[in-house]
Amino acid sequence: MITSIILLNVARTRINEIAEQLAEMQEVSEVYSVTGNYDLVVIVRVAQNDDLARLVTEQLVKIDGIEKTDTMLAFKAYSRHDLEAMFAI
């Protein structure tokens, strides 16, 4: 499982609408509206890097109102929970 954190700047008037669109995507496990330099934080879990590439380059680009993304790959998870079992694909 590959976990990615995507930070998004979106049109201010569309934050809730875009968050709901993202939350409906199969690859997206969580979407947070946040304070600070970004508007939304999206947690993505996929089986392969190609799945993440497809999500970013084919699906996110189609969502009107996303102005900027910053995608980070997680190397290792530190958690009390068995994340692999919780998010098994």
C-alpha positions in Angstrom: 0.0 0.0 0.0 1.3 3.4 -0.9 0.1 6.4 1.2 0.2 9.9 -0.2 -0.7 13.2 1.3 -1.9 15.8 -1.2 -2.1 19.5 -0.1 -4.5 21.6 -2.2 -5.2 25.2 -2.7 -8.7 25.6 -4.1 -11.1 28.3 -5.0 -12.3 29.7 -1.7 -16.0 29.5 -2.7 -15.7 25.8 -3.6 -13.8 24.3 -0.7 -16.8 22.2 0.6 -17.9 21.1 -2.9 -14.4 20.0 -3.9 -13.8 18.3 -0.6 -17.0 16.2 -1.1 -16.0 15.4 -4.7 -12.6 14.2 -3.5 -14.1 12.1 -0.6 -16.1 10.2 -3.2 -13.0 8.9 -5.0 -12.1 5.3 -4.3 -8.4 6.1 -3.7 -9.1 8.9 -1.2 -9.5 7.7 2.4 -9.8 11.1 4.1 -10.2 14.8 3.2 -9.6 17.6 5.8 -10.4 21.3 5.5 -7.5 23.0 7.3 -6.1 26.4 8.3 -2.8 27.7 7.1 -1.2 27.7 3.7 -3.5 25.1 2.2 -7.2 24.7 2.0 -7.6 20.9 1.9 -5.4 17.9 2.9 -6.2 14.7 1.1 -5.0 11.3 2.3 -4.7 8.8 -0.6 -4.0 5.1 -0.3 -3.3 3.1 -3.5 -1.8 -0.2 -4.5 0.8 1.1 -6.9 2.6 4.4 -7.9 0.8 4.2 -11.3 -2.5 4.5 -9.4 -1.4 7.7 -7.7 -0.1 9.1 -11.0 -3.4 8.4 -12.6 -5.3 10.1 -9.8 -3.2 13.2 -9.9 -2.7 13.6 -13.6 -6.1 12.3 -14.9 -8.6 12.8 -12.1 -7.6 15.8 -10.1 -6.8 18.0 -13.1 -10.5 17.6 -14.2 -11.8 19.2 -11.0 -12.6 22.8 -11.6 -11.4 25.0 -8.8 -8.3 23.2 -7.8 -5.6 25.8 -8.2 -2.5 24.1 -6.8 -1.4 20.7 -5.5 1.6 19.6 -3.5 1.9 15.8 -3.4 4.0 14.0 -0.8 4.7 10.2 -0.6 4.8 8.7 2.8 7.9 6.5 3.5 6.9 4.9 6.7 3.8 5.1 9.0 4.2 5.4 12.8 0.9 4.4 14.4 -0.7 2.4 17.1 -3.1 1.0 14.6 -2.6 -1.6 11.9 -3.0 0.7 9.0 -2.2 -2.0 6.4 -5.2 -4.0 7.7 -7.5 -1.0 8.1 -6.9 0.2 4.5 -6.3 -3.1 2.7 -7.0 -2.7 -1.0 
